[in-house]
Amino acid sequence: MEALKSQSVTQSKAALEFVLGMKGGNGDSSYANNSSPQLKIIQAVKPILEHGIYENMRFKFDVGGIFRMADFGCGTGQNTLVVADTIVSAVQRLLTEQEMPEFEVYFTDLPTNDFNSLFQMLPPPRDKNGVATRSYLSAAVCGSHFTRLFARNSLHFCHSSMSLHWLSQVPESVQQRRSPRAYVSSECEEGVAAAYLHQFDTNFSSFLKARAEEIVEGGCMFISLIGRNADTHIMEDQGVLGYSARHLEYAFEALVMEGIITKEKWESFNLPWFNPNLKEVESIVKREGSFAIVSMKIVGGMNAHPTTDVKKGEENMFGRIVANQHRALFENIVEAHLGCKKVTNEFFLKIAERASIQFEEYLSKKIELLVAFLKKKKDKQ
Ligand SMILES: C[S@@+](CC[C@H](N)C(=O)[O-])C[C@H]1O[C@@H](n2cnc3c(N)ncnc32)[C@H](O)[C@@H]1O
């Protein structure tokens, strides 16, 4: 096969919005079938989310009132529905003493998200006897959450899980460099970490500003994203992302060695992803100024993979599971960069190969999750 030439469509903002989505459908490597680690995260932080709602949401609805919430970067699959059910149930419990509003849930994500599969999973609002089986009405809203997506003062609650670490683009200065490192690491030249942090700052500030305009007075927001405990940016401090980046780099390198892609193709790939620490997020929230921090912390110790043990003889199966998880997250972006389905398949076979050999390294990886409950400040319009 002739070595593929560089054609970077994965680095800039306009292009990324059309390739960033998780893998749709219900196949073996779809996000819907490979997001159990994310579901564990949603379940682990549920008490923090519910506590925040009970302690901070004070609304009084009149007859005919509507409670509106939006899930930003909702993705597709069971996780999305669990989030909606959790929030609606918590608010219903909070409001038992007063007039119950109707609930509207907006599922929001990039246009590439598989909304069709998501809506096919939704239980019908009523069963054949007319009894309510779903406690909310729903709609999809497409677009980048770094921009305004809703009317002013229209949302009571905003949620985002496992999405805000994705950037709108690879930082411009990083796009110029040629490096075998797909992400911030100790081997990266100076300035790369600062460029990623700056990009995260720009994106996250835009997210806060847009939500502040959309949320009603007294409204709240709960976010969870992959964070990091460390002050430094070295690969080893990036937990699961550092390890995933190593998988991607290994696959690129293997394809170069086999003459399938050029070295330039490998070195022009960068992940639009940043894991912030508490200090970084806190300083952005304070500087942007629209939200008060009710609580913010790093939740550590969760396994990055559903399996904690791989028995002898199960290594290849484990490798395939890891490759499928990486396909669910990165296939769209990798295929857009490689520009060829066949080569993309080869790429993920390399990841399966590496994961089956190095499974012990993978099993020890933990996720460091950054969670924050924010409340819109009174003086903000
Ligand atoms: C890992 S999935 C998380 C899905 C779901 N919230 C969960 O916890 O399972 C990340 C989602 O964020 C979405 N996303 C990334 N950047 C986005 C942006 N700028 N605007 C809207 N959605 C975005 C992706 O398309 C993807 O569906």
The ligand as a MOL file (V3000), in Angstrom:
LIG
                    3D

  0  0  0     0  0            999 V3000
M  V30 BEGIN CTAB
M  V30 COUNTS 27 29 0 0 0
M  V30 BEGIN ATOM
M  V30 1 C -17.2170 10.6930 26.1160 0
M  V30 2 S -18.6820 11.3430 25.4450 0 CHG=1
M  V30 3 C -19.6650 11.5200 26.9040 0
M  V30 4 C -21.1090 11.1690 26.6650 0
M  V30 5 C -21.9870 11.1250 27.8940 0
M  V30 6 N -22.1240 12.4550 28.4840 0
M  V30 7 C -21.4530 10.1360 28.8990 0
M  V30 8 O -21.0580 10.5640 30.0060 0
M  V30 9 O -21.4250 8.9560 28.5980 0 CHG=-1
M  V30 10 C -18.2360 13.0360 25.0910 0
M  V30 11 C -19.2870 13.7470 24.2750 0
M  V30 12 O -18.9560 15.1370 24.2120 0
M  V30 13 C -19.3060 15.5940 22.9210 0
M  V30 14 N -18.6130 16.8650 22.6570 0
M  V30 15 C -17.2820 17.0730 22.5490 0
M  V30 16 N -17.0350 18.3660 22.2820 0
M  V30 17 C -18.2480 18.9880 22.2100 0
M  V30 18 C -18.6580 20.3320 21.9530 0
M  V30 19 N -17.7810 21.2960 21.7140 0
M  V30 20 N -19.9800 20.6090 21.9700 0
M  V30 21 C -20.8920 19.6440 22.2140 0
M  V30 22 N -20.5640 18.3470 22.4670 0
M  V30 23 C -19.2540 18.0260 22.4560 0
M  V30 24 C -18.8940 14.4550 22.0070 0
M  V30 25 O -19.5070 14.5380 20.7440 0
M  V30 26 C -19.3490 13.2480 22.8260 0
M  V30 27 O -20.6470 12.8450 22.5100 0
M  V30 END ATOM
M  V30 BEGIN BOND
M  V30 1 1 1 2
M  V30 2 1 2 3
M  V30 3 1 2 10
M  V30 4 1 3 4
M  V30 5 1 4 5
M  V30 6 1 5 6
M  V30 7 1 5 7
M  V30 8 2 7 8
M  V30 9 1 7 9
M  V30 10 1 10 11
M  V30 11 1 11 12
M  V30 12 1 11 26
M  V30 13 1 12 13
M  V30 14 1 13 14
M  V30 15 1 13 24
M  V30 16 1 14 15
M  V30 17 1 14 23
M  V30 18 2 15 16
M  V30 19 1 16 17
M  V30 20 1 17 18
M  V30 21 2 17 23
M  V30 22 1 18 19
M  V30 23 2 18 20
M  V30 24 1 20 21
M  V30 25 2 21 22
M  V30 26 1 22 23
M  V30 27 1 24 25
M  V30 28 1 24 26
M  V30 29 1 26 27
M  V30 END BOND
M  V30 END CTAB
M  END
